[in-house]
């Protein structure tokens, strides 16, 4: 009879310890995100057409949204859309579109009471689709966040960013033929 009680006590104690360990295993890190909605300003980019060696200047514009974290170094990701108009004697007047999934890391300078401007810097993997062409390109970005709610848990305010796509994007259809978008500098404004 005593062995039975000892065995039952051991089983109950083991179950209680397992339950206690499960309670202690809660994660310390909690990612809180806000959404940034932004507009990509039309800036000049070179588009090299295949076959003839022509290089055109195009001005893509677009918009997007992304999740922005609340930590100094935080993961970020979003979707963006760009429209590119091509007008040349060889291709005629056409438009093609870029759909992008942006995944990466972002640095936001820590909050300083009474100082609303904060520096931001990001590095992204731009995974995109244009017509039937999949592409990937690294993108770096630097900018300013003008904080409008100083005591909010997540960053809140107006953003201005300068970004740079580091590589060519080879596309099968740029409005009548294949072409390559050259590395380019761009600007975007938004609100978190």
C-alpha positions as a Markdown table, in Angstrom:
| # | Residue | x | y | z |
|---|---|---|---|---|
| 1 | Unk | 0.0 | 0.0 | 0.0 |
| 2 | Unk | 2.8 | 2.4 | 0.8 |
| 3 | Unk | 4.5 | 1.8 | -2.5 |
| 4 | Unk | 1.2 | 2.7 | -4.3 |
| 5 | Unk | 1.1 | 6.1 | -2.5 |
| 6 | Unk | 4.8 | 6.8 | -3.2 |
| 7 | Unk | 4.3 | 5.9 | -6.9 |
| 8 | Unk | 1.2 | 8.1 | -7.2 |
| 9 | Unk | 2.9 | 11.0 | -5.4 |
| 10 | Unk | 5.9 | 10.6 | -7.7 |
| 11 | Unk | 3.6 | 10.8 | -10.8 |
| 12 | Unk | 1.7 | 13.8 | -9.5 |
| 13 | Unk | 4.9 | 15.6 | -8.6 |
| 14 | Unk | 6.4 | 14.9 | -12.1 |
| 15 | Unk | 3.3 | 16.2 | -13.8 |
| 16 | Unk | 3.4 | 19.3 | -11.6 |
| 17 | Unk | 7.1 | 20.0 | -12.4 |
| 18 | Unk | 6.4 | 19.5 | -16.1 |
| 19 | Unk | 3.6 | 22.0 | -15.9 |
| 20 | Unk | 5.8 | 24.5 | -14.0 |
| 21 | Unk | 8.6 | 24.2 | -16.7 |
| 22 | Unk | 6.0 | 24.9 | -19.4 |
| 23 | Unk | 4.9 | 28.0 | -17.7 |
| 24 | Unk | 8.5 | 29.2 | -17.4 |
| 25 | Unk | 9.2 | 28.7 | -21.1 |
| 26 | Unk | 7.4 | 31.9 | -22.2 |
| 27 | Unk | 9.4 | 33.9 | -24.7 |
| 28 | Unk | 10.9 | 37.2 | -23.5 |
| 29 | Unk | 11.0 | 38.8 | -27.0 |
| 30 | Unk | 7.7 | 40.2 | -28.3 |
| 31 | Unk | 7.6 | 41.8 | -31.8 |
| 32 | Unk | 5.0 | 44.6 | -32.0 |
| 33 | Unk | 4.5 | 46.0 | -35.5 |
| 34 | Unk | 3.0 | 49.0 | -37.1 |
| 35 | Unk | 2.1 | 49.4 | -40.8 |
| 36 | Unk | 3.9 | 51.9 | -43.1 |
| 37 | Unk | 2.0 | 53.0 | -46.2 |
| 38 | Unk | 4.2 | 54.7 | -48.7 |
| 39 | Unk | 4.4 | 56.3 | -52.2 |
| 40 | Unk | 7.4 | 55.7 | -54.5 |
| 41 | Unk | 8.2 | 58.9 | -56.2 |
| 42 | Unk | 9.0 | 58.8 | -60.0 |
| 43 | Unk | 12.7 | 59.1 | -60.4 |
| 44 | Unk | 14.8 | 58.4 | -63.5 |
| 45 | Unk | 16.1 | 54.9 | -64.1 |
| 46 | Unk | 17.9 | 53.4 | -67.1 |
| 47 | Unk | 16.2 | 50.7 | -69.0 |
| 48 | Unk | 18.4 | 48.9 | -71.5 |
| 49 | Unk | 16.5 | 47.1 | -74.3 |
| 50 | Unk | 17.8 | 43.8 | -75.5 |
| 51 | Unk | 18.9 | 43.3 | -79.1 |
| 52 | Unk | 19.4 | 46.9 | -80.2 |
| 53 | Unk | 21.5 | 48.3 | -77.4 |
| 54 | Unk | 19.0 | 51.2 | -76.8 |
| 55 | Unk | 18.9 | 52.7 | -73.3 |
| 56 | Unk | 15.9 | 54.6 | -72.3 |
| 57 | Unk | 15.2 | 56.7 | -69.2 |
| 58 | Unk | 12.0 | 55.6 | -67.4 |
| 59 | Unk | 10.4 | 57.0 | -64.3 |
| 60 | Unk | 8.6 | 54.2 | -62.3 |
| 61 | Unk | 6.1 | 55.2 | -59.7 |
| 62 | Unk | 4.3 | 53.1 | -57.2 |
| 63 | Unk | 3.1 | 52.5 | -53.7 |
| 64 | Unk | 3.4 | 49.9 | -51.0 |
| 65 | Unk | 2.9 | 48.9 | -47.4 |
| 66 | Unk | 5.1 | 47.1 | -44.9 |
| 67 | Unk | 5.3 | 46.0 | -41.3 |
| 68 | Unk | 7.7 | 48.0 | -39.1 |
| 69 | Unk | 8.8 | 46.7 | -35.8 |
| 70 | Unk | 9.2 | 48.5 | -32.5 |
| 71 | Unk | 12.8 | 47.4 | -31.6 |
| 72 | Unk | 16.0 | 49.2 | -32.5 |
| 73 | Unk | 16.9 | 46.3 | -34.9 |
| 74 | Unk | 13.8 | 44.7 | -36.2 |
| 75 | Unk | 12.6 | 42.4 | -39.0 |
| 76 | Unk | 10.5 | 44.1 | -41.6 |
| 77 | Unk | 8.6 | 43.0 | -44.7 |
| 78 | Unk | 6.0 | 44.3 | -47.1 |
| 79 | Unk | 4.5 | 44.4 | -50.6 |
| 80 | Unk | 4.9 | 47.1 | -53.2 |
| 81 | Unk | 3.7 | 47.8 | -56.7 |
| 82 | Unk | 5.4 | 49.8 | -59.4 |
| 83 | Unk | 4.3 | 51.0 | -62.8 |
| 84 | Unk | 6.8 | 51.7 | -65.5 |
| 85 | Unk | 5.9 | 53.5 | -68.8 |
| 86 | Unk | 8.1 | 52.9 | -71.8 |
| 87 | Unk | 8.0 | 55.1 | -74.9 |
| 88 | Unk | 10.4 | 54.5 | -77.7 |
| 89 | Unk | 10.3 | 54.2 | -81.5 |
| 90 | Unk | 11.3 | 50.5 | -81.2 |
| 91 | Unk | 8.8 | 49.3 | -78.6 |
| 92 | Unk | 6.1 | 51.9 | -79.0 |
| 93 | Unk | 4.2 | 53.2 | -76.0 |
| 94 | Unk | 3.7 | 50.5 | -73.4 |
| 95 | Unk | 3.5 | 50.0 | -69.6 |
| 96 | Unk | 4.8 | 47.1 | -67.5 |
| 97 | Unk | 4.4 | 46.4 | -63.8 |
| 98 | Unk | 6.6 | 45.2 | -61.0 |
| 99 | Unk | 5.1 | 43.4 | -58.0 |
| 100 | Unk | 7.6 | 43.1 | -55.1 |
| 101 | Unk | 7.8 | 41.2 | -51.8 |
| 102 | Unk | 10.3 | 43.0 | -49.6 |
| 103 | Unk | 11.9 | 41.1 | -46.7 |
| 104 | Unk | 14.7 | 42.3 | -44.5 |
| 105 | Unk | 16.0 | 44.0 | -41.4 |
| 106 | Unk | 15.6 | 47.6 | -40.2 |
| 107 | Unk | 17.4 | 49.9 | -37.8 |
| 108 | Unk | 15.5 | 52.7 | -36.2 |
| 109 | Unk | 17.4 | 55.1 | -33.9 |
| 110 | Unk | 16.2 | 54.9 | -30.3 |
| 111 | Unk | 13.6 | 57.4 | -29.0 |
| 112 | Unk | 14.9 | 60.6 | -27.4 |
| 113 | Unk | 12.4 | 62.7 | -25.5 |
| 114 | Unk | 11.7 | 66.0 | -27.2 |
| 115 | Unk | 13.5 | 65.1 | -30.4 |
| 116 | Unk | 11.0 | 63.8 | -33.0 |
| 117 | Unk | 13.5 | 63.0 | -35.8 |
| 118 | Unk | 14.8 | 59.4 | -35.9 |
| 119 | Unk | 17.3 | 57.9 | -38.4 |
| 120 | Unk | 16.3 | 54.7 | -40.2 |
| 121 | Unk | 18.4 | 52.3 | -42.2 |
| 122 | Unk | 17.2 | 49.0 | -43.9 |
| 123 | Unk | 18.5 | 46.2 | -46.0 |
| 124 | Unk | 15.9 | 44.2 | -48.0 |
| 125 | Unk | 15.7 | 41.2 | -50.4 |
| 126 | Unk | 13.4 | 42.4 | -53.2 |
| 127 | Unk | 11.7 | 39.3 | -54.6 |
| 128 | Unk | 9.5 | 40.3 | -57.5 |
| 129 | Unk | 7.4 | 39.4 | -60.5 |
| 130 | Unk | 7.0 | 41.3 | -63.7 |
| 131 | Unk | 4.8 | 39.6 | -66.4 |
| 132 | Unk | 6.2 | 36.1 | -66.2 |
| 133 | Unk | 9.7 | 37.0 | -64.9 |
| 134 | Unk | 10.7 | 36.3 | -61.4 |
| 135 | Unk | 13.6 | 38.3 | -60.0 |
| 136 | Unk | 15.6 | 39.0 | -56.8 |
| 137 | Unk | 17.6 | 42.1 | -56.0 |
| 138 | Unk | 19.2 | 43.5 | -52.9 |
| 139 | Unk | 18.0 | 46.9 | -51.8 |
| 140 | Unk | 19.5 | 49.2 | -49.1 |
| 141 | Unk | 17.7 | 52.2 | -47.7 |
| 142 | Unk | 18.3 | 55.2 | -45.4 |
| 143 | Unk | 15.9 | 57.8 | -44.2 |
| 144 | Unk | 14.2 | 59.8 | -41.5 |
| 145 | Unk | 11.2 | 59.2 | -39.4 |
| 146 | Unk | 9.4 | 62.3 | -38.0 |
| 147 | Unk | 7.7 | 60.9 | -34.9 |
| 148 | Unk | 4.2 | 62.3 | -34.3 |
| 149 | Unk | 3.4 | 60.2 | -31.2 |
| 150 | Unk | 6.3 | 60.3 | -28.8 |
| 151 | Unk | 5.0 | 57.7 | -26.3 |
| 152 | Unk | 3.5 | 55.2 | -28.7 |
| 153 | Unk | 4.8 | 51.6 | -28.4 |
| 154 | Unk | 5.4 | 51.4 | -32.1 |
| 155 | Unk | 7.0 | 54.0 | -34.4 |
| 156 | Unk | 4.4 | 56.5 | -35.6 |
| 157 | Unk | 4.9 | 59.4 | -38.0 |
| 158 | Unk | 6.0 | 60.6 | -41.4 |
| 159 | Unk | 8.8 | 58.9 | -43.3 |
| 160 | Unk | 11.2 | 59.9 | -46.0 |
| 161 | Unk | 13.6 | 57.3 | -47.5 |
| 162 | Unk | 16.3 | 57.1 | -50.1 |
| 163 | Unk | 16.8 | 53.6 | -51.4 |
| 164 | Unk | 19.2 | 52.0 | -53.9 |
| 165 | Unk | 18.7 | 48.8 | -55.8 |
| 166 | Unk | 22.2 | 47.2 | -56.1 |
| 167 | Unk | 21.8 | 44.9 | -59.1 |
| 168 | Unk | 20.2 | 44.8 | -62.6 |
| 169 | Unk | 16.8 | 43.3 | -63.0 |
| 170 | Unk | 16.5 | 41.3 | -66.3 |
| 171 | Unk | 12.9 | 41.2 | -67.5 |
| 172 | Unk | 11.4 | 39.2 | -70.4 |
| 173 | Unk | 8.7 | 41.8 | -71.3 |
| 174 | Unk | 9.2 | 45.5 | -70.9 |
| 175 | Unk | 6.5 | 46.5 | -73.3 |
| 176 | Unk | 7.3 | 44.7 | -76.5 |
| 177 | Unk | 10.6 | 42.9 | -75.8 |
| 178 | Unk | 13.2 | 42.0 | -73.2 |
| 179 | Unk | 15.1 | 44.5 | -71.2 |
| 180 | Unk | 17.2 | 45.2 | -68.1 |
| 181 | Unk | 16.4 | 47.8 | -65.4 |
| 182 | Unk | 19.8 | 49.1 | -64.3 |
| 183 | Unk | 20.7 | 49.7 | -60.6 |
| 184 | Unk | 18.8 | 52.8 | -59.4 |
| 185 | Unk | 18.4 | 55.3 | -56.7 |
| 186 | Unk | 14.8 | 56.1 | -55.6 |
| 187 | Unk | 12.8 | 58.1 | -53.1 |
| 188 | Unk | 9.7 | 57.2 | -51.1 |
| 189 | Unk | 7.5 | 59.1 | -48.7 |
| 190 | Unk | 5.1 | 57.5 | -46.3 |
| 191 | Unk | 3.3 | 57.3 | -43.0 |
| 192 | Unk | 3.5 | 54.8 | -40.2 |
